[in-house]
Amino acid sequence: MKAIIIGSGLGGLLSAAKLSKAGYEVEVFERLPIIGGRFTNLPFKGFQLSTGALHMLPHGPAGPLAQLIEEIGANVEIVRKKPIAVIRIPRKKGDTDYKYGYKDLLFENFRTPFSVFNRIKLVYYAISTRKKSPSGESFEQWCKAHLDQDWTVRISDSFFGWALSLKAADVPVEEAFAIIENLYHYGGPGVPMGGCKAITDALSDIIQSSGGIIHTSSEVTGLKIKNGTVEGVLVNGECYLADLVISDIGHTATATLIGEKTGITGMEDYKRKSNNLKPSAGIKICISSDKPLIGHGGVLLTPYAKRVNGINEVTNVDPKLAPEGKHLTMAHQCVHWKDVDNLEKEIELGLEDIKDIFAGKEYEVLLIQSYSNEWPVNRSPSGADLDNRTPIPNLYVVGDGAKGEGGIEVEGIALGVKKSMQDILMR
């Protein structure tokens, strides 16, 4: 059986490696000159920056991605260190245990500002909401209706801004609780030693050692469809035949490759849904310092900042991601859809946050990266992902445009790939 993979992002490489292990003949086509997409390393001034993801797996060594990597046989070490996350809150009048005008609260104590009654309500509604059918309500609406506290919205915006590059108002309440449930089930983040590239390189080695081929600088421009199935892909005017095609470029771009007037049942509805997806956007600020800025290997959530949602300092886990004696810190901020056309202003606000958060500390801004439109944080916002299957039975979509329920970023990609592989390999 021959499988062609369109795109060598994390979803594409996971799929290709899994199929290679299952005995498929695999060929990967990547339009860029490098593999990994938004999940690899970018060497810069001796630092190993990331092209997208922040060198961190949301559920660390216990999550869906780590499980799939191990199942495939990729040799990658993923390290989780405590605290997994802390929340920075400002000084209150009369407080004596705050340093520098703020206090870092352990993430597991996020309920501390709630009254006892609201803590009980949170547990009750978390359990009952997951059992209900979809309500169409956002997590922000749910918070205001049941908890009605400024703190709830702030910490929700910070967490979902960091984890999904969305505001709580844009996350369906059912998806929010699925994410929270997974967080408690799998645990918090971990860092792959060597960064994102350690994973994509390991997957690439598996593909090629199994006889698979990875083409770079090779863009798929169309699909060859006959009798309702895909027979191959078009690359530079040449047709490459396949029994199975997996797209890692999202549903919208995949629908474009399909073309017009296929006569396939459900195709018009599929294209309409694909075109209605709104990619999530964000900004990453990469920072160098001689001394640690946050001092731990988890996430610093910043619910009282103007724009920055969270910060991590991966060199507290893997010092080799920076030159000797240096630290690499990365701040992420959600860019709301209404602000995508004003990225320069959003960057300015993010830099102001960095200045406030690290007041009195010495640091250098290395690089500012923005993610939107055709190079987004996610091609499909969490909770709005379409199924991995398409109306064409041997055409699947994986990656950040087709994540699994409750999957944070790359964990969702792994869940989508796992679902697709189960469907394909059990046929």
C-alpha positions as CSV (number, residue, x, y, z in Angstrom):
1,M,0.0,0.0,0.0
2,K,1.3,3.5,-0.9
3,A,0.6,6.5,1.2
4,I,1.4,10.1,0.3
5,I,1.6,12.7,3.0
6,I,1.1,16.4,2.1
7,G,3.2,18.5,4.5
8,S,5.9,17.6,7.0
9,G,4.6,19.4,10.1
10,L,4.2,17.4,13.3
11,G,0.9,15.8,12.2
12,G,2.3,14.7,8.8
13,L,5.5,13.3,10.2
14,L,3.6,11.4,13.0
15,S,1.3,9.9,10.3
16,A,4.2,9.0,8.0
17,A,6.2,7.4,10.7
18,K,3.2,5.4,12.0
19,L,2.3,4.1,8.5
20,S,6.0,3.3,7.8
21,K,6.0,1.1,10.9
22,A,2.8,-0.5,9.6
23,G,4.4,-1.5,6.4
24,Y,3.2,1.2,4.1
25,E,5.3,2.7,1.3
26,V,5.4,6.4,2.3
27,E,6.3,9.5,0.4
28,V,6.1,13.0,2.0
29,F,5.9,16.2,0.1
30,E,6.9,19.5,1.8
31,R,6.7,22.9,0.1
32,L,9.4,24.5,2.4
33,P,13.1,23.7,2.2
34,I,13.0,22.2,5.8
35,I,10.8,19.8,7.6
36,G,8.9,20.3,10.8
37,G,6.7,23.3,9.9
38,R,5.9,25.1,13.1
39,F,7.4,22.4,15.2
40,T,11.2,22.5,14.7
41,N,14.2,24.6,15.8
42,L,15.4,27.9,14.4
43,P,19.1,28.5,15.1
44,F,19.6,32.1,16.0
45,K,22.7,33.7,17.6
46,G,23.6,30.4,19.3
47,F,20.0,29.9,20.6
48,Q,17.7,27.1,19.5
49,L,14.5,29.1,19.0
50,S,11.3,27.4,17.8
51,T,9.5,28.0,14.5
52,G,6.2,27.8,16.4
53,A,5.6,25.7,19.5
54,L,7.5,26.8,22.5
55,H,9.7,23.7,23.0
56,M,7.1,22.4,25.4
57,L,4.6,19.5,25.3
58,P,1.4,20.6,27.2
59,H,1.1,17.1,28.9
60,G,4.8,16.3,29.1
61,P,6.0,12.6,29.2
62,A,2.5,11.2,30.0
63,G,0.4,12.9,27.3
64,P,-1.0,11.7,24.0
65,L,2.0,13.0,22.0
66,A,4.5,11.4,24.2
67,Q,2.5,8.1,24.1
68,L,2.3,8.2,20.3
69,I,6.1,9.0,20.0
70,E,6.9,6.0,22.2
71,E,4.5,3.8,20.3
72,I,6.1,4.7,17.0
73,G,9.6,4.0,18.5
74,A,11.0,7.5,18.3
75,N,13.8,8.0,20.9
76,V,13.1,11.3,22.5
77,E,13.5,12.2,26.2
78,I,10.8,14.4,27.6
79,V,11.4,16.0,31.0
80,R,8.8,17.5,33.3
81,K,9.9,19.6,36.3
82,K,7.8,21.1,39.1
83,P,6.2,23.5,39.4
84,I,4.3,22.8,36.2
85,A,2.9,26.3,36.3
86,V,2.5,29.4,38.5
87,I,0.2,32.3,38.3
88,R,1.5,35.8,38.9
89,I,-1.0,38.0,40.8
90,P,-0.4,41.6,42.0
91,R,0.1,42.9,45.5
92,K,-2.9,43.7,47.6
93,K,-3.1,46.4,50.2
94,G,-1.8,45.1,53.5
95,D,-0.2,41.9,52.1
96,T,3.3,41.2,53.5
97,D,4.3,38.0,51.7
98,Y,4.5,39.5,48.2
99,K,7.9,40.1,46.5
100,Y,8.4,43.0,44.1
101,G,4.7,43.9,44.1
102,Y,3.5,40.4,43.1
103,K,3.0,36.9,44.3
104,D,3.4,33.7,42.3
105,L,0.6,31.3,43.1
106,L,1.0,27.6,42.3
107,F,-1.4,26.6,39.4
108,E,-3.0,23.9,41.5
109,N,-4.0,26.6,43.9
110,F,-5.9,28.6,41.3
111,R,-9.1,28.2,43.3
112,T,-7.7,30.0,46.3
113,P,-9.2,33.4,45.4
114,F,-12.7,31.8,45.2
115,S,-15.1,31.6,48.1
116,V,-15.7,28.1,49.5
117,F,-19.2,28.2,47.9
118,N,-17.7,29.0,44.4
119,R,-15.1,26.2,44.8
120,I,-18.0,23.7,45.4
121,K,-19.9,25.1,42.4
122,L,-16.8,24.8,40.1
123,V,-16.4,21.1,40.9
124,Y,-20.1,20.4,40.5
125,Y,-20.5,22.2,37.2
126,A,-17.2,20.8,35.8
127,I,-18.7,17.3,36.3
128,S,-22.2,18.0,35.1
129,T,-21.2,20.1,32.1
130,R,-19.1,17.3,30.5
131,K,-22.2,15.0,30.6
132,K,-24.5,17.4,28.9
133,S,-25.0,17.8,25.1
134,P,-23.3,20.9,23.5
135,S,-24.9,24.1,24.7
136,G,-23.3,26.7,22.3
137,E,-22.1,28.5,25.4
138,S,-18.5,29.9,25.7
139,F,-16.4,29.2,28.7
140,E,-16.5,33.0,29.6
141,Q,-20.3,32.9,29.5
142,W,-20.3,29.9,31.7
143,C,-17.9,31.5,34.2
144,K,-20.0,34.7,34.4
145,A,-23.2,32.8,34.8
146,H,-22.0,30.4,37.5
147,L,-19.1,32.0,39.2
148,D,-19.4,35.7,38.3
149,Q,-15.9,36.7,39.4
150,D,-13.3,38.9,37.6
151,W,-10.7,36.4,38.7
152,T,-12.3,33.5,36.8
153,V,-12.3,35.3,33.5
154,R,-8.8,36.6,34.0
155,I,-7.2,33.2,34.7
156,S,-9.3,31.6,32.0
157,D,-8.1,34.2,29.4
158,S,-4.5,33.7,30.5
159,F,-4.7,29.9,30.4
160,F,-6.5,29.6,27.1
161,G,-4.5,32.5,25.6
162,W,-1.3,30.5,26.5
163,A,-2.6,27.1,25.6
164,L,-4.8,27.7,22.6
165,S,-4.2,31.4,21.6
166,L,-7.9,32.0,22.2
167,K,-9.9,34.1,24.7
168,A,-12.2,32.2,27.1
169,A,-15.1,33.9,25.1
170,D,-14.0,31.9,22.0
171,V,-13.7,28.5,23.7
172,P,-16.8,26.3,23.8
173,V,-17.5,25.3,27.4
174,E,-17.6,21.6,26.6
175,E,-14.2,21.9,24.9
176,A,-12.8,23.9,27.9
177,F,-13.8,21.2,30.4
178,A,-12.4,18.4,28.1
179,I,-9.1,20.3,28.2
180,I,-9.2,20.7,31.9
181,E,-10.1,17.0,32.3
182,N,-7.1,16.0,30.2
183,L,-4.9,18.3,32.2
184,Y,-5.7,16.5,35.4
185,H,-5.5,13.1,33.7
186,Y,-2.2,13.5,31.9
187,G,-0.5,16.2,34.0
188,G,1.3,19.4,33.1
189,P,4.0,20.3,30.5
190,G,7.4,18.9,29.8
191,V,10.3,19.8,27.5
192,P,11.7,17.5,24.8
193,M,15.4,17.5,25.3
194,G,16.8,19.2,22.2
195,G,13.6,21.1,21.6
196,C,10.9,20.5,19.0
197,K,13.5,19.4,16.4
198,A,14.5,16.4,18.5
199,I,11.0,15.0,17.9
200,T,10.7,15.9,14.2
201,D,14.2,14.6,13.5
202,A,13.5,11.3,15.3
203,L,10.3,10.9,13.3
204,S,12.1,11.7,10.0
205,D,14.8,9.0,10.9
206,I,12.1,6.4,11.4
207,I,10.4,7.3,8.0
208,Q,13.6,7.2,6.0
209,S,15.0,4.1,7.8
210,S,11.8,2.3,6.8
211,G,12.3,3.2,3.2
212,G,10.1,6.3,3.1
213,I,11.0,9.4,1.1
214,I,10.7,13.0,2.2
215,H,10.8,15.6,-0.5
216,T,11.4,19.2,0.5
217,S,10.8,22.3,-1.7
218,S,8.1,20.3,-3.3
219,E,4.6,21.7,-3.2
220,V,1.5,19.7,-3.9
221,T,-0.7,21.8,-6.2
222,G,-3.6,19.4,-6.8
223,L,-5.2,16.0,-6.3
224,K,-6.0,13.5,-8.9
225,I,-9.6,12.3,-8.2
226,K,-11.4,9.5,-10.0
227,N,-14.6,7.7,-9.2
228,G,-14.9,9.5,-5.8
229,T,-11.4,8.5,-4.5
230,V,-8.0,10.1,-4.6
231,E,-5.5,8.4,-7.0
232,G,-2.6,10.6,-6.4
233,V,-1.2,14.1,-6.0
234,L,0.2,16.7,-8.5
235,V,3.7,18.1,-7.8
236,N,5.5,20.3,-10.4
237,G,3.2,19.0,-13.1
238,E,4.0,15.4,-12.3
239,C,1.4,12.9,-10.9
240,Y,2.5,10.7,-8.0
241,L,0.1,7.8,-7.4
242,A,-1.1,6.5,-4.0
243,D,-3.7,4.4,-2.3
244,L,-4.1,6.8,0.6
245,V,-3.5,10.5,0.9
246,I,-3.1,12.3,4.3
247,S,-3.0,16.1,4.3
248,D,-1.2,18.1,7.0
249,I,-2.1,21.5,5.6
250,G,-5.6,21.9,7.1
251,H,-9.1,21.5,5.8
252,T,-9.3,24.8,4.0
253,A,-6.1,24.3,1.9
254,T,-7.1,20.6,1.4
255,A,-10.5,21.7,0.0
256,T,-8.7,24.0,-2.4
257,L,-6.6,21.1,-3.7
258,I,-9.7,19.0,-4.3
259,G,-10.9,21.6,-6.9
260,E,-14.4,22.3,-8.2
261,K,-17.3,20.1,-9.4
262,T,-16.2,16.7,-8.1
263,G,-19.8,15.4,-7.8
264,I,-18.9,13.8,-4.5
265,T,-21.7,13.6,-1.9
266,G,-21.1,16.0,0.9
267,M,-18.3,17.9,-0.8
268,E,-20.1,21.3,-1.0
269,D,-20.9,21.2,2.7
270,Y,-17.3,20.2,3.5
271,K,-15.9,23.1,1.5
272,R,-18.3,25.5,3.2
273,K,-17.4,24.4,6.7
274,S,-13.7,24.4,5.8
275,N,-13.9,28.0,4.5
276,N,-15.7,29.1,7.6
277,L,-12.8,28.1,9.9
278,K,-11.0,31.1,11.6
279,P,-7.3,30.4,12.3
280,S,-6.1,31.5,15.7
281,A,-3.3,34.0,15.9
282,G,-0.6,34.9,18.3
283,I,2.8,36.6,19.0
284,K,5.9,35.0,20.5
285,I,8.6,37.2,22.1
286,C,12.0,35.4,22.5
287,I,14.3,36.7,25.2
288,S,17.9,36.2,26.2
289,S,19.3,36.8,29.7
290,D,22.4,35.9,31.7
291,K,20.3,35.0,34.8
292,P,17.0,33.2,35.0
293,L,14.0,35.5,34.6
294,I,11.3,33.1,36.0
295,G,13.6,30.4,37.5
296,H,11.7,27.2,36.9
297,G,10.8,24.9,34.0
298,G,7.0,25.3,34.1
299,V,4.8,28.1,32.8
300,L,4.3,31.5,34.3
301,L,0.7,32.6,33.7
302,T,0.1,36.3,33.7
303,P,-3.6,37.1,34.0
304,Y,-3.1,40.7,35.0
305,A,-0.9,41.6,32.0
306,K,-2.3,43.7,29.1
307,R,-1.5,41.1,26.4
308,V,1.1,38.5,27.4
309,N,-0.7,35.3,28.6
310,G,2.2,33.1,29.7
311,I,5.9,32.7,29.7
312,N,8.3,29.7,29.8
313,E,12.0,29.5,30.4
314,V,13.0,26.2,28.8
315,T,16.7,26.4,29.6
316,N,15.8,25.6,33.2
317,V,15.1,22.1,31.8
318,D,17.5,21.9,28.8
319,P,20.4,24.4,29.0
320,K,21.6,23.3,25.6
321,L,18.8,25.4,23.9
322,A,20.9,28.5,24.6
323,P,24.6,29.3,24.5
324,E,26.5,28.5,27.7
325,G,25.7,30.9,30.4
326,K,22.6,32.2,28.7
327,H,18.9,31.6,29.3
328,L,16.1,31.4,26.7
329,T,12.7,32.7,27.8
330,M,9.6,32.9,25.5
331,A,6.5,34.9,26.0
332,H,3.2,34.1,24.2
333,Q,0.2,36.3,23.7
334,C,-3.1,35.6,22.0
335,V,-4.0,37.9,19.2
336,H,-7.8,38.2,18.9
337,W,-9.3,38.0,15.4
338,K,-10.3,41.7,15.5
339,D,-6.7,42.7,16.1
340,V,-4.9,40.5,13.5
341,D,-4.6,43.5,11.1
342,N,-2.9,45.5,13.8
343,L,0.0,43.2,14.8
344,E,2.5,46.1,15.3
345,K,0.3,47.6,18.1
346,E,-0.2,44.2,19.7
347,I,3.6,43.6,19.7
348,E,4.1,47.0,21.4
349,L,1.6,46.1,24.1
350,G,3.4,42.7,24.6
351,L,6.8,44.4,24.9
352,E,5.3,46.8,27.5
353,D,4.1,43.7,29.5
354,I,7.6,42.2,29.3
355,K,9.1,45.4,30.7
356,D,6.6,45.4,33.6
357,I,6.9,41.7,34.3
358,F,10.7,41.7,34.4
359,A,11.1,45.2,35.9
360,G,14.6,45.6,37.3
361,K,16.0,42.5,35.5
362,E,18.4,42.6,32.6
363,Y,17.4,40.9,29.3
364,E,17.6,41.2,25.6
365,V,14.7,40.7,23.1
366,L,16.2,38.2,20.6
367,L,13.3,37.8,18.1
368,I,9.6,38.5,17.8
369,Q,7.5,36.1,15.8
370,S,3.9,36.5,14.7
371,Y,1.5,33.8,13.7
372,S,-1.6,34.6,11.7
373,N,-3.5,33.9,8.4
374,E,-1.6,31.2,6.4
375,W,1.0,30.8,9.2
376,P,-1.2,30.7,12.2
377,V,-1.0,29.3,15.7
378,N,-3.8,26.9,14.7
379,R,-5.5,26.5,11.4
380,S,-8.7,25.6,13.3
381,P,-9.5,27.1,16.7
382,S,-9.9,24.5,19.4
383,G,-13.5,23.3,19.7
384,A,-14.2,24.1,16.0
385,D,-12.0,21.3,14.5
386,L,-13.6,19.3,11.7
387,D,-13.3,15.5,11.6
388,N,-10.1,13.9,10.3
389,R,-12.1,12.3,7.6
390,T,-13.2,14.0,4.4
391,P,-16.0,13.2,2.0
392,I,-13.4,11.3,0.0
393,P,-12.8,7.9,1.8
394,N,-9.1,7.7,1.2
395,L,-8.3,11.3,2.0
396,Y,-7.6,12.4,5.6
397,V,-6.6,15.6,7.3
398,V,-4.4,15.7,10.3
399,G,-2.5,18.4,12.2
400,D,-3.5,21.7,13.8
401,G,-6.5,21.9,11.6
402,A,-8.0,18.6,12.8
403,K,-7.2,18.1,16.4
404,G,-8.8,15.7,18.9
405,E,-11.3,16.7,21.6
406,G,-9.7,18.3,24.6
407,G,-6.3,18.4,23.0
408,I,-4.0,21.3,23.7
409,E,-2.0,22.3,20.6
410,V,0.4,19.4,19.8
411,E,-1.5,17.0,22.1
412,G,-4.6,17.6,20.0
413,I,-2.6,16.9,16.8
414,A,-1.5,13.6,18.4
415,L,-5.1,12.7,19.2
416,G,-6.2,13.5,15.7
417,V,-3.4,11.4,14.2
418,K,-4.2,8.5,16.5
419,K,-7.9,8.6,15.5
420,S,-6.9,8.7,11.8
421,M,-4.5,5.8,12.2
422,Q,-7.0,3.7,14.0
423,D,-9.5,4.3,11.1
424,I,-7.0,3.6,8.4
425,L,-5.2,0.6,9.8
426,M,-8.4,-1.2,10.9
427,R,-10.1,-1.0,7.5
